[in-house]
């Protein structure tokens, strides 16, 4: 995941250097957002329904029934996404015009052309997400991470090569090629054609159960996934407004993904098993461990973004056509989106708790209420504060969802889900304060890329302080580097 995020950051650096925050970049982001929303909606809802149904079917009816259900789901989703792809290309012009009323005719024309190139990623991202969930059920975590790494690497390489002469059209082609490769590497092609998929009553029941659980998730996830479309619809008609918000949102989403993806991948199947066995004690331990890890990871990130946002964006993106004024705009928006990072990360884990017991309704209801509240705030604030108001309302929306979901989990399972979290919070705040001092010292030096070097030095300082304070998660990280250590501290 770290490697994948690094490649995605490099991709953003390439876009910033080559295209900056200009009108054409606005068109590219507008075209990219719609297929990403569609595939994200399908992937999020399908994976959250697929994993518990697969594990339950395997335990109850055997591996063959679960395998057949997975193959059938793949076939149906392929047919559905092909239809969605062709529909998107056919209606590219009216959809772009409806979603971006502030674009001029030239921007709309570019967005339509780019959308026709990018629409196919609806197929490959959706099937790739399904294959990823399937591999996680089989305990094959490495293959999914490696596939994403290769897919992002190919996207970056092709984009660098094609952007020189093909402009953003070449970048759009690179995104599509990377999505195809990431999907192809995750599918179990050999087993798919050698084992077959004998249809049984049990597999048909599991198939129906998966889609029944998926339906309310589609509605609930539509709130999160469609939020960027609302932002682009409301963003003021200013050059670079879509791009500034797009850069900040993608950086925030990258941090959020890094914080939760690996954690959710490992924790979700374990939560499903504990929920299926009705073992609430182990479920509380699993949730507490996830919250402690998020606390340790998110607090330093929020401190770094709040205190060093401008130098960080400057070192990452400010080159070529990305100017100093663009840096200030993106950095200020990124600080406001810290609530999205925290709320989205915690909310992802909290929602997984409900999904583990096949309760998809509660997160949907909470998401709908939060989205309605966020939409009203955006409608009011965008008139006075522009893009800044949109970013602030987004953070409030995500934080509201996370707080409500955690409150409901506490009401159901008790305060044991927070066991050890307060201690981790205190230790992380102490370590982050020390790391901030080290980072501030590095920024005053003449070193190249001081924010990045300061971040590494601050991270090392944080780890050192946590080890001295005998934080259990820090000691486990140290044990990965020094396996000879045999004894961990008790917390």
ZIUR-V824167 format. One record per residue. N is the residue number from 1. RES is the residue in one small letter. PSI is psi in degrees with one decimal (999 if undefined). Layout:
((N,RES,PSI) (N,RES,PSI))
This chain:
((1,x,-38.2) (2,x,-43.3) (3,x,-40.8) (4,x,-44.9) (5,x,-36.8) (6,x,-41.5) (7,x,-37.2) (8,x,-37.9) (9,x,-42.2) (10,x,-35.6) (11,x,-40.7) (12,x,-37.2) (13,x,-42.0) (14,x,-45.9) (15,x,-42.3) (16,x,-42.7) (17,x,-42.2) (18,x,-35.8) (19,x,-12.2) (20,x,-139.8) (21,x,57.9) (22,x,179.2) (23,x,-38.2) (24,x,-35.7) (25,x,-36.7) (26,x,-42.9) (27,x,-40.6) (28,x,-45.9) (29,x,-36.7) (30,x,-42.5) (31,x,-35.6) (32,x,-32.4) (33,x,-43.5) (34,x,-51.5) (35,x,-30.9) (36,x,-38.3) (37,x,-45.4) (38,x,-50.2) (39,x,-37.6) (40,x,-37.8) (41,x,-44.4) (42,x,-42.6) (43,x,-47.6) (44,x,-44.8) (45,x,-40.9) (46,x,-45.5) (47,x,-40.4) (48,x,-28.4) (49,x,-33.9) (50,x,-46.3) (51,x,-52.7) (52,x,-35.7) (53,x,-41.0) (54,x,-49.4) (55,x,-43.1) (56,x,-43.0) (57,x,-39.9) (58,x,-40.3) (59,x,-35.6) (60,x,-41.8) (61,x,-4.2) (62,x,164.4) (63,x,-34.1) (64,x,-43.2) (65,x,-41.6) (66,x,-41.3) (67,x,-46.1) (68,x,-40.6) (69,x,-41.7) (70,x,-41.3) (71,x,-42.0) (72,x,-42.3) (73,x,-41.9) (74,x,-45.0) (75,x,-45.2) (76,x,-40.4) (77,x,-31.6) (78,x,-47.5) (79,x,-42.8) (80,x,-42.7) (81,x,-29.9) (82,x,-43.6) (83,x,-41.6) (84,x,-38.7) (85,x,-49.9) (86,x,-36.6) (87,x,-41.2) (88,x,-43.5) (89,x,-35.4) (90,x,-40.0) (91,x,23.0) (92,x,-45.0) (93,x,-53.5) (94,x,-32.4) (95,x,-44.5) (96,x,-38.9) (97,x,-37.6) (98,x,-36.1) (99,x,-19.5) (100,x,71.0) (101,x,-18.1) (102,x,-1.7) (103,x,146.4) (104,x,177.4) (105,x,-38.5) (106,x,-42.8) (107,x,-40.7) (108,x,-42.6) (109,x,-42.4) (110,x,-39.6) (111,x,-40.6) (112,x,-46.3) (113,x,-43.6) (114,x,-35.3) (115,x,-37.8) (116,x,-29.6) (117,x,-38.2) (118,x,-13.3) (119,x,-28.0) (120,x,-18.4) (121,x,-13.2) (122,x,-41.3) (123,x,-54.2) (124,x,-37.1) (125,x,-39.7) (126,x,-50.1) (127,x,-33.7) (128,x,-39.6) (129,x,-39.1) (130,x,-44.1) (131,x,-36.6) (132,x,-46.0) (133,x,-38.8) (134,x,-46.7) (135,x,-35.5) (136,x,-37.4) (137,x,-31.3) (138,x,0.4) (139,x,15.5) (140,x,78.5) (141,x,-33.9) (142,x,-39.9) (143,x,-35.3) (144,x,-40.6) (145,x,-40.6) (146,x,-39.3) (147,x,-43.6) (148,x,-37.4) (149,x,-46.3) (150,x,-42.8) (151,x,-45.0) (152,x,-35.5) (153,x,-42.3) (154,x,-42.3) (155,x,-45.6) (156,x,-45.7) (157,x,-46.6) (158,x,-38.9) (159,x,-41.1) (160,x,-41.1) (161,x,-45.4) (162,x,-25.1) (163,x,-19.1) (164,x,-38.9) (165,x,-24.2) (166,x,-4.6) (167,x,-146.0) (168,x,-20.6) (169,x,-41.3) (170,x,-37.0) (171,x,-41.4) (172,x,-40.8) (173,x,-38.0) (174,x,-41.3) (175,x,-43.1) (176,x,-42.7) (177,x,-44.1) (178,x,-37.8) (179,x,-39.2) (180,x,-45.1) (181,x,-43.3) (182,x,-40.8) (183,x,-48.3) (184,x,-33.4) (185,x,-18.3) (186,x,-20.7) (187,x,135.0) (188,x,72.8) (189,x,-43.1) (190,x,-50.0) (191,x,-31.4) (192,x,-38.9) (193,x,-17.0) (194,x,-34.9) (195,x,-29.7) (196,x,-176.3) (197,x,77.7) (198,x,122.0) (199,x,129.0) (200,x,162.7) (201,x,-36.1) (202,x,-40.8) (203,x,-35.7) (204,x,-39.1) (205,x,-43.1) (206,x,-38.2) (207,x,-47.2) (208,x,-39.7) (209,x,-39.5) (210,x,-45.2) (211,x,-31.8) (212,x,-42.0) (213,x,-29.2) (214,x,-34.1) (215,x,-51.5) (216,x,-28.1) (217,x,-35.3) (218,x,-43.9) (219,x,-44.3) (220,x,-45.0) (221,x,-20.0) (222,x,-29.1) (223,x,-51.2) (224,x,-44.2) (225,x,-35.9) (226,x,-7.1) (227,x,-41.5) (228,x,-32.6) (229,x,-39.1) (230,x,-41.1) (231,x,-46.0) (232,x,-30.1) (233,x,-37.5) (234,x,-15.8) (235,x,136.1) (236,x,155.8) (237,x,66.9) (238,x,138.0) (239,x,128.7) (240,x,-4.4) (241,x,-46.1) (242,x,-41.1) (243,x,-45.9) (244,x,-49.4) (245,x,-35.9) (246,x,-45.9) (247,x,-47.7) (248,x,-42.8) (249,x,-41.4) (250,x,-36.4) (251,x,-42.9) (252,x,-41.5) (253,x,-34.9) (254,x,-43.8) (255,x,-42.2) (256,x,-41.2) (257,x,-42.5) (258,x,-35.9) (259,x,-35.6) (260,x,-27.6) (261,x,-54.6) (262,x,-39.6) (263,x,-47.2) (264,x,-36.0) (265,x,-44.4) (266,x,-40.0) (267,x,-34.2) (268,x,-50.0) (269,x,-36.0) (270,x,-41.7) (271,x,-40.4) (272,x,-44.4) (273,x,-44.8) (274,x,-39.9) (275,x,-39.5) (276,x,-36.3) (277,x,-0.6) (278,x,37.0) (279,x,87.4) (280,x,-28.3) (281,x,-46.9) (282,x,-33.2) (283,x,-41.4) (284,x,-41.6) (285,x,-41.1) (286,x,-43.6) (287,x,-44.3) (288,x,-41.9) (289,x,-39.9) (290,x,-42.3) (291,x,-36.5) (292,x,-42.7) (293,x,-43.2) (294,x,-40.8) (295,x,-46.5) (296,x,-32.4) (297,x,-39.9) (298,x,-36.4) (299,x,-50.2) (300,x,-35.4) (301,x,-45.2) (302,x,-41.8) (303,x,-43.2) (304,x,-43.5) (305,x,-39.3) (306,x,-36.6) (307,x,-28.9) (308,x,29.8) (309,x,-45.8) (310,x,-51.6) (311,x,-29.9) (312,x,-48.1) (313,x,-36.6) (314,x,-47.3) (315,x,-30.0) (316,x,-45.2) (317,x,-23.4) (318,x,92.4) (319,x,159.6) (320,x,-124.2) (321,x,2.2) (322,x,110.9) (323,x,175.5) (324,x,-36.4) (325,x,-35.8) (326,x,-39.4) (327,x,-47.3) (328,x,-41.5) (329,x,-48.3) (330,x,-40.7) (331,x,-42.9) (332,x,-37.7) (333,x,-37.8) (334,x,-38.3) (335,x,-43.8) (336,x,-26.9) (337,x,5.9) (338,x,-33.5) (339,x,-34.1) (340,x,-40.1) (341,x,-49.6) (342,x,-51.9) (343,x,-40.9) (344,x,-39.4) (345,x,-49.6) (346,x,-40.8) (347,x,-33.7) (348,x,-45.3) (349,x,-40.6) (350,x,-41.8) (351,x,-36.8) (352,x,-30.4) (353,x,-43.9) (354,x,-41.3) (355,x,-31.4) (356,x,-29.8) (357,x,17.8) (358,x,31.4) (359,x,96.5) (360,x,-10.0) (361,x,-43.3) (362,x,-50.9) (363,x,-31.6) (364,x,-47.2) (365,x,-45.4) (366,x,-42.5) (367,x,-39.6) (368,x,-42.8) (369,x,-45.7) (370,x,-40.1) (371,x,-41.3) (372,x,-42.3) (373,x,-44.5) (374,x,-38.9) (375,x,-40.8) (376,x,-42.0) (377,x,-40.2) (378,x,-41.5) (379,x,-37.5) (380,x,-44.2) (381,x,-27.2) (382,x,-25.4) (383,x,-35.2) (384,x,-40.2) (385,x,-4.9) (386,x,-135.4) (387,x,-32.5) (388,x,-42.8) (389,x,-36.6) (390,x,-42.6) (391,x,-42.2) (392,x,-42.6) (393,x,-35.3) (394,x,-43.7) (395,x,-41.7) (396,x,-41.6) (397,x,-48.3) (398,x,-40.9) (399,x,-39.6) (400,x,-47.8) (401,x,-45.4) (402,x,-44.4) (403,x,-44.5) (404,x,-43.9) (405,x,-41.9) (406,x,-37.8) (407,x,-40.4) (408,x,-38.2) (409,x,-40.6) (410,x,-41.2) (411,x,-33.6) (412,x,-43.0) (413,x,-11.4) (414,x,172.7) (415,x,-0.4) (416,x,-18.0) (417,x,-15.2) (418,x,13.6) (419,x,122.1) (420,x,-7.7) (421,x,-41.5) (422,x,-43.8) (423,x,-42.7) (424,x,-39.8) (425,x,-46.8) (426,x,-46.9) (427,x,-38.8) (428,x,-37.4) (429,x,-41.4) (430,x,-47.2) (431,x,-37.8) (432,x,-35.5) (433,x,-44.4) (434,x,-41.4) (435,x,-37.4) (436,x,-39.5) (437,x,-43.0) (438,x,-43.9) (439,x,-39.9) (440,x,-36.8) (441,x,-43.9) (442,x,-36.5) (443,x,-26.2) (444,x,-4.0) (445,x,177.4) (446,x,18.9) (447,x,149.6) (448,x,146.0) (449,x,58.2) (450,x,-32.4) (451,x,-36.7) (452,x,-44.1) (453,x,-41.1) (454,x,-35.3) (455,x,-42.7) (456,x,-43.7) (457,x,-39.8) (458,x,-38.4) (459,x,-41.6) (460,x,-39.8) (461,x,-44.0) (462,x,-47.2) (463,x,-41.5) (464,x,-46.2) (465,x,-41.5) (466,x,-37.2) (467,x,-42.0) (468,x,-38.6) (469,x,2.1) (470,x,46.7) (471,x,132.3) (472,x,-38.2) (473,x,-40.0) (474,x,-39.1) (475,x,-34.7) (476,x,-38.9) (477,x,-40.5) (478,x,-35.2) (479,x,-29.9) (480,x,-32.8) (481,x,-36.8) (482,x,83.9) (483,x,-15.7) (484,x,-18.2) (485,x,133.7) (486,x,-13.4) (487,x,130.7) (488,x,151.5) (489,x,150.9) (490,x,135.5) (491,x,999))
